[in-house]
């Protein structure tokens, strides 16, 4: 089943549409806020408080230059060895392989050069002006201090390691992102605490960081409620379409089969759990959880001054409000397996090897579910064949980056374009 990503013209209505947004992470909260701003009557639904799960524990990167999908031709050559190596940045526990195989086959198919170029174009289209949109939103909702504009610094041990990522850097430049190559002295001028392992840097000056993603989501939801938006804390078990006086409506099925909440339109933005709601409707969304981990060192935020990416290890290091966050790895292990905190321990070891000043003997550890598509491109727009049902799913590693632009796409199509 194919899904539209192109917004459709808003339909005329005698009253504001009554809309439910299922999922109060960064994507769903941004959608709910934007729809409420434009006059819709919106209810934001989640089983948890806003900004939990991946929207709490991510690395906060606003990274519009991330146009290269995860499935690249170069990745495939090392994929079998990586998947079965517990120390690899990309790991798949062997017992989960049968469940993951359909997704993996699509992942492999999406790595052809033509499909990679197509995915990059679609990613660029949703990334455009992401930093400016987040700057506007943080100012609008009263938390401008959460957005730090000091760029992103990607680090490599040597030129040979950088050459392995040559295609992704070429793509960034082709889409207009300025990249400055740094030697060891240039790295030290920006980040003097980086260990000697890293001799080559690639600096993206126009990128930014949210230094407390969880607080950002809570601020968005607070502004949404101040504008009259409603919030419902419940677990949505299913979606059901019904007709009321000839008018199609969408109802949320809660625990026990209750369906007393119905809406004109409904937006599914439930992250890695979205497929559980859409599959019974016949929507084939090839969504998989790429489980990510982080460790956070208290009182160590000043170790770096911006987002630093240890590119050879696929690790993001971020100076957060509450300490230094070291996040990364991809574990394809589904929604129900318990966390494997050996992955977090690996991140802690890498951080201590790379940076001085990490005195916290017991940093906090976390695991969350990134909702990923095989081609890394999210689905944003109306669900084909299901009038009134909208999808905002599959943002993968770029949920923060694309949240505001996703909200604009949905709101432009459903209500009216922003003034």
Secondary structure, 3 states (H helix, E strand, C coil): CCCCCCCCCCCCCCCCCEEEEECCCHHHHHHHHHHHHCCCEEEEEECCCCCCCHHHHCCCEECCCCCCCCCCHHHHHHHHHHHCCCCCCEECCHHHHHHHHHHHHHHHHCCCHHHHHHHHHHHHHHHCCHHHHHHHHHHHCCCHHHEECCCEEEEECCHHHHHCCHHHHHHHHHCCCCCEEECHHHHHHHCCCECCCCCEEEEECCCEEECCHHHHHHHHHHHHHHCCCEEEECCCCEEEEEEECCEEEEEEECHHHCCCEEECEEEECCHHHHHHHHHHHCCCCCEEEEEEEEEEECCCHHHCCCEEEECCCCEEEEEECCEEEEEEEEEECCCCCCCCCHHHHHHHHHHHHHECCCCCCCCEEEEEEEEEECCCCCEEEECCCCCCEEEEECEHHHHHHHHHHHHHHHHHHHCCCCC
